[in-house]
């Protein structure tokens, strides 16, 4: 992505027009997550929560997706006994008081893509609160080591080690290819935007193209624990999602990390936006 080479963080300068487009769609997705979370109540199913996300976004002009919205309730937030990809799709699991939930959506709007994860719980859940609080150190670790240009595979292993020290299980390893992140990019707008197994075909084509080019040049658009991720961070936009699990409860965030080719460490990598629900929560907890 050409705009990434000269992009700067909001704290160091103005975002390029392209990055503003990505930030706007990421904010739209998080606004959707907060609006849907506020409507959840006992008896709502995962399928209903996923449909609420789709309808909210379509009312605001979303017509294409990197992937359709997901919702996971209870022990499904920790991917308990997940063995095949079909288990990720929303089910008739009903939300109960004190139950954790995750809303995950990846809309494309005006050609810009976001992929976000929002963790919440219906009422009090101290385990979920602890998980969400402990995710802050993962956000800090990932940014610091990307700026150091550590190989993605090594950063993944350091995230694993931090989870072990915290007493948690790595649940993003349950995703296809065990990914903690994947690249995202602009998507050409079309009148008709079909999906395949829940993923937008236009976005899948872009990811496949990145995989092909990356294979030739020695990098992968998937950030995994495997040897194909044994390379420094590739400039571009990465949707990053560390996912913690503990005794049947899971929590994660997912947001866009910008990686550039700048020699300035502060501008070589930065989170696209700090005005996000999980970041605000950490800031409020510190202030309190």
N, C-alpha and C positions, 0 to 999 in steps of 0.2 A: 504494500500500500504506500503510494508515494507520499501522502500527507504525513505519514508517521515519521519520516526522516527529519522533519523540521518541527514536529509538534513539541509543545511544552506543556507542563502541567499548569493547572489553574493557579497554583501558588507561584509559579515562576514566570508566567506570561499568559497570553491569550491562546485558547485552543484554536486549531484550524477549523474551518467550516465543516470539514468532514468529520472531525472528532466531535464537534458540537452535535452533529446529526446522530452519532452513536450514543452520546450522552442523553439526548432527548428521548430516544427510544428505550434506553435503559431506565430512565426515570418513569416513562409511561408504564413499563412493565412492573416496576416496583409500586407505582401508584395503584395498579390493578391488584397486585398482591395484597396491599394493605386494605383496599376496598373490599375484596372478597373475604379476607381474614375477618374483617369486622362483621360480616354477615353469617359466618359459620356458627352453628349451634348444634346441640346434640341431635343425632339422627340424620344429619346431612351425610351423604355418601361421597366417596372419592370421585365417582363419576359426576355427581352434581357439582362438586367444587371445580372440577376441570371444565365443565360446561359453563359455569359462571365466569371463569377466566376468559374462555373463548368469546362469550357474548359481550363481556365488558370491553375487550379489545376491539372486536369487530364494530361495536358502536362508535369507536373512536378511529376508525379507518384502517385497521389492520386487515390485510387480505392474504398475507403470505406468512410463512413460519419457517424458522430453522427446525423447530419441532413443535408439535401441538402441546398444549398445557398438560402437565401431570399434577396429581395430588396423591400424597401418601399420608396415611393416618396410623397412629399407634406404633406397633412394632415394625410396620412397613416403612417407617421413617428410617429404620436402621437396616432395611433390606434383609430382615431375618429370613433365612432359608430361600433367598432368591437364587435361582439356578439358571433360568433361561430369560432372554430379553422380554418375552411376553409378560413376565411377572411385574415389569415396571409400569405397565399400563393401568389406568385407574380401575378400581373394582367397586363392588357394592359395600365395602367396609364402611361402617357408620362411625361417625365421630362421637366420642363420649367425654363427659366432664373430666378434666385433668389430662386429657390425651394430647400428645404432641402431634403436630402436622407439619408437612412441607408442601409448599406450592412452588412449582417449577415451570417456567414458560420461556419461550424463545421466539418472540414476534419479530417480523420484518415490517418496517414502516418507512415509506418514502425511500426504499432501497437500503436502509440501514438496519443492521441486525443487533439484537441483544439476546442474552441468555442468562436468566437470573434464577436464584433460588431463595426462597423466603421461609424461614423457620419460625413457628409459633406454637402455642399450646392453648387449649380451651380451659381457661382457669389456671389454677396453681399447679406447677410441676417443677419442684426444685432441681431434679436431675436435668431437665431440659434447660433451665436457667443456667446451670453450671456449664453445660456443654456449650451454650451460646457464648457465655463469657469467655471460655477458654479458646474459642475460635479466634479471638483477637490476636493472640500470639502467632497463630499460623499466618494471618494476613501480614503481620510484620516480618516474619521469617521469609515468606515467599518474596516479598518486595526486596528485602535486603539482599538475598542471594541471587535474584535475577539481576540486580544492579551490579553484583560482583561477577556477572557473566559465568556463573557456575553452570555446568551441564544440567539440563532439565532432569535427567535421571537422578543425579546426585541430590538435587533440591527435593525431588519426590521422596528419596530415602530419608532426608533430614526431616521432612514433614512426618514421615512414618515414625521416626525416632522420637520426635516431640510428642506424638500421640501416645506412644508407649509410656513415656515419662509421665504423661498426664493420666494414664490409666485407661485409655480409650482404645477402641478398635477402629481401624481404617475401613470406612464403608465406601469410599469412592473406588476402592479396588473391585467392588462388585459391578461397577459399570462396564460396558463393553470395552475391551482392551485395558481395563483397569485405570482409565484416564482420570487425572485430576484437573485437566484443562484441555481445551481444543481451540484452534484458531477460528476466528470469524472474520467476515469481510462484507463488502457491499454486495448486494444482490440485485440483478437486473429486474426491474419491474415488468410484469407481464399481466395481460388481461385475465388469464386463467392460471392459477397457481396450484397445481395438484400436490398431494402428499403421498408418500409411500412409507408404509409402516410407521406413520406418525411424524415423518420428517418431510420437510418441503423439498421437492425434487430440485429446485433451483439451488438451494443451499447445499444439498448433497453433491450436486455437480461441482460447485465451487470447492468443497472440501476434497473431492476426488482429484480435482485439478491441482490443488495444493499438494496433495499426497504424491502425485506423479512428478511434479516439478521438484518437490522436496527430496524424493527418493534419488533423483538424478544428482542433486546438489548436496546430499548428505544430511538432510533434516526431515522432520515429520511434523505435520500439523496437529498431531495427537501427543499430549504430554503424559507419558506413561512410565511404568517401572521397567520397561523392556529396553533392549539395546537400541532400537530404532529412535529412542529419545535421548541417546547418549551424545548430545550436542548442545552448544550454548543456545540461549534464547534467541529465537528468530524474530527480527523486527516485524511488528504487526500487532493485531489485537487478539488477546487471548481471554476466553471465558473461563475463569478459574473457580473451582468449587471443592475446597477441602471439606470432607464429610466425616464427622465423628459419630461413633456409636458406643453406647454403654447400656448393657442389660435391657435390650429391646427398645431403647429410645435413641433416635438419631437427630442430628442438627447439622446444618451447613449454611454457608452463604455461597452465592455465585455472582460474580461481577466481572467487569472488563478490566483487564490489566493491559496497559499500553507499553509496548517495547519499541524503542527507537534505536537508531544507529549513532546517537549522540555520544560524544566522549565525556560529556558532563554527567557524573553519576546521578544527579538529581533529575536530569532530563532523559537519561537512558532508559528509565522505566518508572511508571507511576500509575496508581489507580486512577481510572478515568474520572471518578466522582467520589468525594467523601461525604456527600449529603445523601446517605443511604440509611435505611432503617437500622441495620445492625451496627453501623458506625455511630449513628446518633445515640443508640442505646448504650454503647460503651462510653461515649462522652458524658452522657447523663449519669451513669453509674459512678464515674470518676468525680464528677462535680458534686454528687451527693455524699 
